[in-house]
Amino acid sequence: QVPLVESGGGLEQPGGSLRLSCTASLLTFNLYDMAWFRQAPGKGREFVARITSNGDSTDYTSSVKGRFTISRDNFKNVVYLQMNNLNPEDTAVYYCNSLNAARSPLWSWGQGTPVTVSS
């Protein structure tokens, strides 16, 4: 399994921004597509965004399109999620992972980073 460490979450007001980071301890990080998922209170974990191994393609769940941007730095083994124009529905614990074609996670989950959007 691959150790995953997410960070950058916190409390933000509606309309605000946060940048999440995820570090993967993996020598072959650059070979894997990476993704962000989130789990809101009382709900299941859902896919948020994906980026290909070399960063040339991304896709997003419809509710975050135009507001969130996923990116990566293969030299640092880090994947980012820039979240703008946050709203209360974005409140969740955010996790990163690699994923297969069915958008199922490949590795064990990290501890996640909590994001709370509230005035």
N, C-alpha and C positions, 0 to 999 in steps of 0.2 A: 504494500500500500504506500501511497504517497502522502507525506505530511503536507497539509494545507493550512495556511494561517491567514485569516482575513482580518482586516483592520479598517478604520476610517469611519465607522458608524457613529451615531450620536443623535442628539435631539436637534431638530431643525424646524423652523417655522414654515408654513405653507408658502410656496414660491421660492424657497431657498435652495441651496445647492450643497451637495456633499460629494466627495470623491473617495470611493472605496478602493482598497488594494488587496491583492491576494498573492501570497508568495508560495510557490510550490517547490519543495525540495526534491528536484528531479533533474538529472543530468541531461535527459532527452526532452526537456520541456518544450523545445522548439518543434517537436514532432507531433504534438497533440493540439487538437482543437480545444479551446477552453470556453467555459460558460459561467454565467452567474445565474443563480436560482434564488428564490426567496420563499419564506414561509411566514405568512401573516398569522396573528393570534387566532387560534381555533380553526385554522385552515391547513390544507395540505401544501407541500412544497411545490412551487411552480417554476417553470423556466422563465428567465428574464431576457437573456441576451447570450449570443454566441459569437466567437471569433475564430477564424481558421488558424491553423498552426503558424502560417507565415504572416497573418494579419491582413490578408488581401480581401477578405470578405467577412461581413458581419450580418447578423439578423437579430430581430428583436420581437418580443411579444407585442401585440398591438397597443396595449395600454401604456407602453413606455416609448414608443416610436416618436422621434423628434424631441424627446426630453433627455433620454439616457444615451450615453456613448460608451461602448466597450473598446478597449485598446489593450495592447500588451507590449512588453519589453522583453524580448527573448534573451538579451544579454543579462538581465537582472532576474529572470524567471518570475516575472510579475505580470499579473493581469489586473487592469483597472476598470472601474465603472464610474464614469462621471455622471452624476445625477443632477439635473437642473429642473427648475420649476416643480419642485416636489409638492405632492399633495398628501392628505392624510391616508389615502388608499395605498400609498407606498410604504406605510409602516409595516415592518417585517424584520425578521432576521435574514440577513443576506449571506449566501454561501457561494463559493466557487467550486468548480470541479471540471474535470474533463467529461466528455460525453460521446456516446456513439450516435449512429445515424438516426436512431429512434429517440434521441434526446434523453437517454437514460444515463445516469452518472456512472463513471468507470471506477472511481475510487471511494474509499471511506470519506465521510463528511468531516470537515473541520469543525471548529467551535462556532463559526459564523460571527458576523458582526451586526449588532442590532441597530436599526434605524427607526427613529420615532419622529413623525411629522405631526406637529401639533402647535397651536397658537396658545 
